[in-house]
Amino acid sequence: MQIGVGVGSTLPAQNLNVFQTRRASFKCHKSPLNPSAHRPVSCVSSASSTESTRTREHISNLEKVLQKTNQPEPERVVSNGSIETKGRGLLEGLNLSRIWPEMKAAEEMSPRHLNRLKRLLSKTMEYSPRNSLGSRWREYHGCNDWSGLLDPLDENLRREVVRYGEFVQAAYHGFHSNPAMSTNGAPLPRHVALPDRSYKVTKSLYATSSVGLPKWVDDVAPDLGWMTQRSSWIGYVAVCDDKREIHRMGRRDIVIALRGTATCLEWAENLRAQLVEIPGSDDPTQRVECGFLSLHKTRGSHVPSLAESVVEEIKRLMKKYKGENLSITIAGHSLGAALSLLVADEISSCVPDVPPVAVFSFGGPKVGNKGFVDRLNQKNVKVLRIVNNQDMITKVPVLPNVSIGSKSEQEEDNPWTYTHVGTELRVDTKMSPYLKPNVDVACCHDLEAYLHLVDGFLSSKCPFRSNAKRSLARLLHDQGSNVKQLYTHRALSLNIDKDRFSFPMASCLPSPSQ
């Protein structure tokens, strides 16, 4: 069977009719590119006079087809605060609920683009702009108790809160990298990898418990090691040493970062919940928790107390940078949040002409009674408490009330009732589209979960913001069992190994929220 030149290979296979082989001829549908393709083969040889015309038509049709395949990118529009795309590409048409029929895609923020989800599950960092705080730095530092900045959450304040939380993460890593303390002499200088290279560490801080474990504990469990030591590295003091960052922030910032509970004796101190008087206070009604005060004031065998170390270092830095605009920012998580309040009280009491002092408390418990709250307010210490609605630690300690009247009177006037300090920024685990609604107690108190929720918080009346930038990698590593299976399964399909995110401090802390 002879096939003429007029019938090219451009004919779609599905458009070919059944061949009729009689007289070596056949019929077929018209090609979208070559209009002559519908004619019988026998007619091709007799149409040589119009070959050039057909060629021009063929080229013209080909150009039209090529123009259709080179359409511009779909237009992106903003609708209801989120970015949508007109038109559906291959990735945009991906239906996650079809791929995993046993799961539902996250309601408000199910990522429709594989590349976006891969970025959120990887170490790839996307930095938010570091806006200049300039003359407003006192406002972001709490001079007006963060009025008008929390609901909705100001984008600059969000970034500052996450940044100070990462300083606390550095304290955790600094401790766990070398938790043991020498019993033969003063500890050696400790290296701390900071999340912000514009700061440098100037002082290591230690907390010492006033109680000890019974001797039989060493006999029963002799391998506990650092878990039973009385003194432990608790945090550090760092100062901004970069001229550009100082100019951006409007002042030179001094950071004190304190980690949470780690050793057995620190847990024991947490349980000493009776309220005791503050040493040196003229008002006997000002009381704080006994265990927290013990860790704050007790000296170790080879280290000074936390209170002494902080006051000494702040005085030194104030003298060194005399004449400059300074601020003191104290950040802590859990036990570190409780100690942050005592450190702020100590500095404001013992350091003359102290710069503005602000505390960023993550998941902190109650520390003292209303007398202690009034004491901090009189000293103009500003406290921003970041609280997860499901975090039980923020609701303790609780002592039974002694009835002295109405319930409101008990809460306000009873010196034996614990009271929270400062301004509250409340987040909620259930607002995250990535975390399970029934996460466990540990996840609700986890610092990375806190930073994840703050980075996504928009306002109390809005869902998790769609343009949250903080990577999910660390959350997936630390709280993988509490992350929705939709994302853990997707991480596996993207060849992302959770174990590789147990990386050292220096390679993980600079987060996309910066």
C-alpha positions in Angstrom: 0.0 0.0 0.0 1.4 3.4 -1.0 1.0 6.4 1.3 1.4 9.8 -0.4 3.3 12.8 0.8 0.1 14.7 1.6 -0.7 12.5 4.6 1.9 13.3 7.3 2.7 11.9 10.7 0.7 14.7 12.4 -2.5 12.7 12.1 -3.7 11.8 15.7 -4.0 8.1 16.0 -7.4 8.4 17.6 -8.8 10.3 14.6 -8.0 7.6 12.0 -10.9 5.7 10.6 -10.8 2.1 9.5 -8.6 1.8 6.4 -10.3 0.9 3.2 -7.7 -0.8 1.1 -9.6 -1.1 -2.2 -7.7 0.5 -5.1 -4.9 1.5 -2.8 -6.8 4.4 -1.4 -8.2 5.3 2.0 -10.1 8.0 3.8 -9.2 9.9 7.0 -10.2 12.9 9.1 -8.7 16.3 8.5 -5.5 17.1 10.4 -5.5 20.2 12.5 -2.2 21.3 11.0 -2.5 20.2 7.4 -5.8 21.0 5.6 -4.9 18.8 2.7 -4.8 15.6 4.8 -8.5 14.9 4.3 -8.1 14.3 0.5 -7.6 10.9 -1.0 -4.0 9.9 -1.7 -4.9 9.6 -5.4 -5.6 13.3 -5.5 -2.3 14.4 -4.1 -0.3 13.9 -7.2 -2.8 16.0 -9.3 -2.7 18.9 -6.9 0.9 20.0 -7.5 -0.1 23.4 -8.7 -1.5 24.3 -5.3 1.3 22.7 -3.2 2.9 26.1 -2.2 -0.6 27.4 -1.0 -1.1 24.3 1.1 2.4 24.7 2.6 1.6 28.3 3.6 -1.7 27.2 5.2 0.1 24.4 7.0 2.7 26.8 8.5 0.0 29.3 9.4 -2.0 26.6 11.3 1.1 25.4 13.0 1.9 28.9 14.3 -1.7 29.1 15.7 -1.2 25.8 17.6 2.2 26.9 19.0 0.7 30.2 20.2 -1.9 28.3 22.2 0.7 26.3 23.9 2.7 29.4 25.0 0.1 31.0 27.1 1.3 33.3 29.9 1.3 32.2 33.5 -2.1 32.1 35.2 -3.0 35.4 36.8 -2.7 35.5 40.6 -5.3 37.4 42.4 -5.9 38.2 46.1 -9.3 37.1 47.5 -10.3 37.3 51.2 -6.7 37.8 52.3 -5.4 34.7 50.5 -3.7 34.3 47.1 -5.6 32.3 44.5 -4.7 31.4 40.9 -7.0 31.7 37.9 -6.7 28.5 35.8 -5.5 25.1 36.9 -2.1 23.7 36.2 -1.0 20.2 36.9 0.0 20.9 40.5 -3.0 23.1 41.1 -5.3 20.4 40.0 -3.9 18.0 42.6 -6.7 16.8 44.8 -5.0 15.7 48.1 -8.2 14.1 49.4 -8.4 11.9 46.3 -4.8 10.7 46.7 -5.4 9.9 50.4 -9.1 9.0 50.5 -8.9 8.1 54.2 -7.9 11.7 55.1 -9.4 15.1 54.7 -7.2 17.9 53.5 -6.6 20.6 56.1 -9.5 23.0 56.1 -8.2 26.5 55.7 -4.6 26.0 54.5 -4.2 22.7 52.7 -1.1 23.4 50.4 -2.2 22.9 46.8 1.3 23.2 45.5 3.9 20.5 46.0 6.8 22.9 45.9 5.2 25.0 48.7 4.7 21.9 50.9 8.2 20.8 50.2 9.6 24.1 51.3 7.6 24.1 54.5 8.9 20.6 55.2 12.5 21.4 54.4 15.3 23.5 55.8 14.9 25.9 52.9 14.6 29.3 54.5 12.5 32.2 53.3 13.2 35.4 55.2 10.7 38.0 56.0 12.0 41.6 55.7 13.6 43.0 58.8 11.6 46.2 59.0 13.3 49.1 60.8 11.8 49.6 64.3 13.4 53.0 64.6 11.6 55.4 66.9 8.9 52.8 67.6 11.3 50.4 69.4 9.9 51.3 72.8 6.4 50.5 71.7 7.5 47.1 70.4 9.4 46.7 73.7 6.2 47.1 75.7 6.2 50.7 76.9 2.4 50.8 76.2 1.9 47.2 77.2 1.8 46.3 73.5 -1.6 48.1 73.2 -3.0 47.8 69.6 -0.2 45.3 68.5 -1.6 42.0 69.6 -5.0 41.5 68.0 -4.4 41.5 65.1 -0.8 40.7 65.7 1.6 43.3 64.3 3.9 41.7 61.8 7.0 43.4 63.3 6.1 42.3 66.8 5.4 38.7 65.5 8.9 38.6 64.1 10.4 40.0 67.3 8.6 37.4 69.5 9.7 34.5 67.3 13.3 35.8 67.3 13.4 36.0 71.1 11.9 32.5 71.2 14.8 31.3 69.1 17.3 32.7 71.6 15.6 30.4 74.2 16.0 27.5 71.7 19.7 28.3 71.7 19.8 28.0 75.5 18.2 24.6 75.2 20.8 23.5 72.7 23.6 25.0 74.6 22.7 23.0 77.7 22.0 19.6 75.9 25.2 19.8 73.9 27.1 19.6 77.3 24.8 19.1 80.3 27.4 17.9 82.8 29.0 20.2 85.3 32.5 19.8 86.6 32.6 19.1 90.4 36.3 20.0 90.7 36.3 23.7 89.8 34.7 26.5 88.0 33.1 25.6 84.6 34.9 26.3 81.4 33.6 28.9 78.9 30.7 27.4 76.9 30.1 28.0 73.2 26.6 28.9 72.3 25.5 29.0 68.6 23.1 32.0 68.4 20.3 32.2 65.9 21.2 35.9 65.2 24.8 36.5 64.3 24.5 40.2 65.2 24.6 39.2 68.9 27.5 37.8 70.9 27.4 35.9 74.2 29.0 37.7 77.1 28.1 35.6 80.1 27.0 32.0 81.0 24.3 31.7 83.7 23.9 28.9 86.2 21.0 27.9 88.5 21.5 25.9 91.7 19.0 23.9 93.6 18.9 24.2 97.4 17.7 20.7 97.8 19.5 17.4 97.1 18.4 13.9 96.3 18.7 11.2 99.0 21.9 9.2 98.9 20.1 6.0 98.1 19.2 7.4 94.7 22.9 7.1 93.7 22.9 3.5 94.9 19.7 2.6 93.0 20.5 4.6 89.8 24.3 5.4 89.7 24.2 6.3 86.0 21.9 9.4 86.2 24.9 11.7 86.1 24.0 15.2 85.3 20.3 14.6 86.0 21.1 14.7 89.7 23.6 17.6 89.8 22.7 20.6 91.9 24.1 23.3 89.6 23.3 23.4 85.9 23.9 25.8 83.0 20.6 27.6 82.6 21.2 30.2 79.9 23.3 33.2 78.9 23.6 36.9 78.4 24.1 38.3 74.9 24.5 41.8 73.5 23.9 43.1 70.0 27.2 44.0 68.5 26.3 44.8 64.9 26.0 48.5 63.9 23.4 47.8 61.2 21.2 45.8 63.5 21.5 48.4 66.3 20.4 51.0 63.8 17.5 48.9 62.6 16.3 48.2 66.2 16.8 51.8 67.3 19.0 50.8 70.3 21.6 48.3 71.5 19.7 45.3 72.9 20.9 43.1 75.7 19.3 39.6 75.7 19.0 37.2 78.7 17.8 33.8 77.5 16.8 31.0 80.0 15.8 27.4 79.2 13.2 25.3 80.9 13.3 22.3 83.3 15.9 19.6 82.5 17.3 18.0 85.7 15.7 16.0 88.5 16.4 18.7 91.1 14.9 21.4 88.9 11.7 19.2 88.7 11.9 18.9 92.5 12.0 22.7 92.8 9.1 23.1 90.5 7.0 21.1 93.0 7.8 23.4 96.0 4.7 25.5 95.4 4.3 27.3 98.7 4.4 31.1 98.5 7.3 32.7 100.4 8.4 36.3 101.0 10.8 38.0 98.7 14.2 38.6 100.4 14.8 42.3 101.0 11.2 43.3 100.4 9.7 45.8 102.7 6.2 44.4 102.0 5.5 41.0 103.5 2.5 40.5 101.2 4.8 40.3 98.2 5.3 36.5 97.7 6.7 34.2 95.1 7.0 30.4 94.6 9.6 28.8 96.9 11.2 26.5 94.3 11.7 29.2 91.7 13.2 31.6 94.3 15.5 28.8 95.4 16.9 28.3 91.9 17.2 32.1 91.5 19.1 32.8 94.7 21.1 29.7 95.7 24.9 29.7 95.1 26.7 26.7 93.8 30.0 25.1 94.9 31.9 26.8 92.1 29.4 29.2 90.5 27.5 32.3 91.7 23.8 32.4 92.0 21.7 33.3 89.0 20.7 36.6 90.6 24.3 37.6 91.3 25.5 36.7 87.8 22.8 38.7 86.0 23.2 41.8 88.1 27.0 41.8 87.8 26.9 41.4 84.0 24.2 44.0 83.4 26.2 46.6 85.4 29.3 45.7 83.4 27.5 46.1 80.1 25.8 49.4 81.1 29.2 50.8 82.0 30.8 49.6 78.8 28.0 51.1 76.6 27.3 54.2 78.7 25.6 57.0 76.7 23.9 54.6 74.2 20.3 53.7 74.0 20.0 50.3 75.7 17.2 47.8 76.3 17.2 44.6 78.4 15.1 41.8 77.0 14.6 38.6 79.0 13.2 35.6 77.3 12.4 32.2 78.8 10.3 29.1 78.3 8.6 27.1 81.1 10.8 27.2 84.1 12.9 29.8 82.3 9.8 32.0 81.9 9.3 31.9 85.7 13.0 32.7 86.4 12.7 35.5 83.8 10.3 37.4 86.1 12.6 37.0 89.1 15.6 38.1 87.0 13.6 41.2 85.8 12.7 42.0 89.4 16.3 41.6 90.5 17.7 43.8 87.8 15.2 46.6 88.4 15.8 46.4 92.1 19.6 46.3 92.2 20.8 48.2 89.1 20.5 52.0 89.3 19.2 53.9 86.2 18.4 50.6 84.6 17.3 50.7 80.9 13.8 49.6 79.9 13.2 45.9 80.9 10.8 43.6 79.0 10.1 39.9 79.5 8.9 37.6 76.7 7.5 34.6 78.5 6.7 31.3 76.6 4.5 28.8 78.4 5.3 30.2 81.8 3.7 29.1 85.0 2.4 31.5 87.7 5.2 32.8 89.8 3.8 35.0 92.6 0.7 36.6 94.2 -0.9 40.0 93.4 1.7 41.7 95.7 4.5 40.4 93.3 2.5 41.6 90.3 2.2 45.1 91.9 5.9 45.1 92.7 6.8 44.5 89.0 4.3 47.1 87.8 5.8 49.7 90.2 9.2 49.0 88.7 7.8 49.4 85.2 8.8 45.9 84.1 6.9 45.0 81.0 5.8 41.4 80.5 4.4 39.7 77.4 3.1 36.2 78.2 2.7 34.0 75.2 0.1 31.3 76.2 -1.2 28.3 74.4 -4.8 27.8 75.2 -4.2 24.0 75.7 -1.0 24.3 77.8 -1.6 23.1 81.3 1.7 24.5 82.6 0.4 28.0 82.3 -2.4 27.2 84.7 -0.2 26.1 87.6 0.7 26.3 90.5 -2.8 26.3 92.1 -3.2 26.5 95.8 -6.6 26.2 97.6 -8.2 29.5 98.4 -8.9 30.7 101.9 -12.4 32.1 101.8 -12.3 35.8 102.7 -15.4 37.0 100.8 -16.6 36.8 97.2 -14.6 35.0 94.6 -13.3 38.2 93.0 -12.1 39.4 96.4 -10.3 36.1 97.0 -8.5 36.4 93.7 -7.5 40.1 94.1 -6.7 40.3 97.8 -5.7 36.9 99.0 -1.9 36.9 99.5 -1.9 33.1 99.2 -3.4 33.1 95.7 -1.2 32.9 92.6 -1.7 35.6 89.9 -0.3 36.0 86.4 1.8 39.0 85.4 1.6 41.2 82.4 -0.1 41.3 79.0 -1.2 38.1 77.4 -0.9 36.9 73.8 -3.1 33.8 73.5 -2.6 31.2 70.7 -4.4 27.9 70.2 -3.1 24.6 69.0 -6.5 23.9 67.3 -5.9 26.9 65.0 -3.0 25.2 63.3 -3.9 23.3 60.1 -0.9 21.1 60.6 -1.3 19.9 64.1 -3.9 17.3 65.2 -6.7 18.8 67.3 -6.0 16.2 70.0 -2.3 16.8 70.4 -0.7 15.5 73.6 0.3 17.6 76.7 4.0 17.7 75.7 3.2 19.2 72.3 1.0 21.9 73.8 4.0 23.0 75.9 6.7 22.5 73.3 8.6 25.7 72.5 8.8 24.9 68.7 5.0 24.4 68.7 4.7 27.8 70.4 6.8 29.5 67.7 4.8 27.7 65.0 1.6 29.0 66.5 2.9 32.6 66.9 4.2 32.6 63.3 0.8 31.6 62.0 -1.3 33.8 64.4 -3.2 36.6 62.7 -5.9 37.5 65.2 -8.3 35.9 67.6 -11.0 35.9 65.0 -9.1 34.7 62.0 -7.6 31.3 61.1 -4.0 30.4 60.8 -2.5 32.9 58.3 -2.0 31.5 54.8 1.4 33.2 54.3 3.1 31.7 57.4 6.8 31.2 56.6 8.2 29.2 59.4 9.5 25.8 58.3 7.7 22.7 59.4 10.9 20.6 59.5 11.7 21.1 63.2 8.0 20.7 64.2 7.9 17.5 62.2 11.1 16.2 63.9 10.1 17.2 67.5 6.4 16.5 67.3 5.9 14.1 64.4 3.3 12.1 66.2 1.2 15.3 66.7 1.4 16.5 63.1 -1.5 15.5 60.9 -0.8 12.4 58.8 -1.5 14.3 55.7 1.8 16.1 56.1 3.8 13.3 57.5 2.8 11.1 54.6 3.5 13.9 52.2 7.0 14.4 53.7 7.7 10.7 53.1 6.5 11.0 49.5 8.8 14.0 49.0 11.8 11.9 50.3 12.1 14.0 53.5 13.6 12.1 56.3 12.6 13.3 59.8 15.8 11.9 61.4 18.0 14.3 59.4 16.4 17.2 61.2 18.2 16.3 64.4 20.8 18.7 63.1 23.1 20.8 65.3 22.0 24.2 66.5 23.9 26.3 64.1 22.3 24.8 61.0 18.7 24.9 62.1 17.8 28.0 64.1 17.9 30.8 61.5 14.2 30.3 60.6 12.0 31.6 57.8 10.3 33.9 60.3 13.3 36.2 60.4 
